[in-house]
Amino acid sequence: MFTVEQLRGDFLPWVLALETGLDYFDNAIFSFFASYIAGGINASPDELVWSSSAYAVVLGILQQQWWVGCLGHRRYVAGCMLLYAYGVMMSALTETSLQLMFTRGLQGYFIGPMMGACRILIQVSFTPQERAGAMRAFLI
C-alpha cells in the first residue's frame, strides 16, 4: 500500500510539471487556432493581438510573494490553477474581442507565475536528499 509521503514524492513533481506545461500548451493552441478564434468573435487581427498581449502581461509574478505569504505555497498553486481553469472556461464563452482580452488577461495573471511557484514548491516540499529526483521529474 502507498503512503501519503510516497504518493507526494512520486506524483507531486509530475503534477507540477503538467501545470506548467499547460501554459505552453495554451499558447500553442491559441497561436495555431488564432484565425478561427478571430473568426468566431469577429475580431480583427489588431484586436486579437490585444488578447495575446493581455495574456503575456505577467502582473501575477509581481504579486506572487504577497499571495504566497497570505496563502502558503500549496494553496497559492492550487488557487492559481483553479482560477486559471475559470479563465479558460470564460474565454471559451466570450463573444467579443474585449471579453477575450479580459479573460486571457485573467488566465495570464494566474498561469504566468507557475514556473517559478512550482520550482519553489519543490524546493520547500522535499528534503535535500529527495529534491534532486523531484526536480528531475519536474524538468522532464
Secondary structure as GFF3:
##gff-version 3
##sequence-region A 1 140
A	DSSP	alpha_helix	4	32	.	.	.	ID=ss1
A	DSSP	alpha_helix	34	41	.	.	.	ID=ss2
A	DSSP	alpha_helix	45	56	.	.	.	ID=ss3
A	DSSP	alpha_helix	59	71	.	.	.	ID=ss4
A	DSSP	alpha_helix	73	92	.	.	.	ID=ss5
A	DSSP	alpha_helix	97	111	.	.	.	ID=ss6
A	DSSP	alpha_helix	114	125	.	.	.	ID=ss7
A	DSSP	alpha_helix	128	139	.	.	.	ID=ss8
###
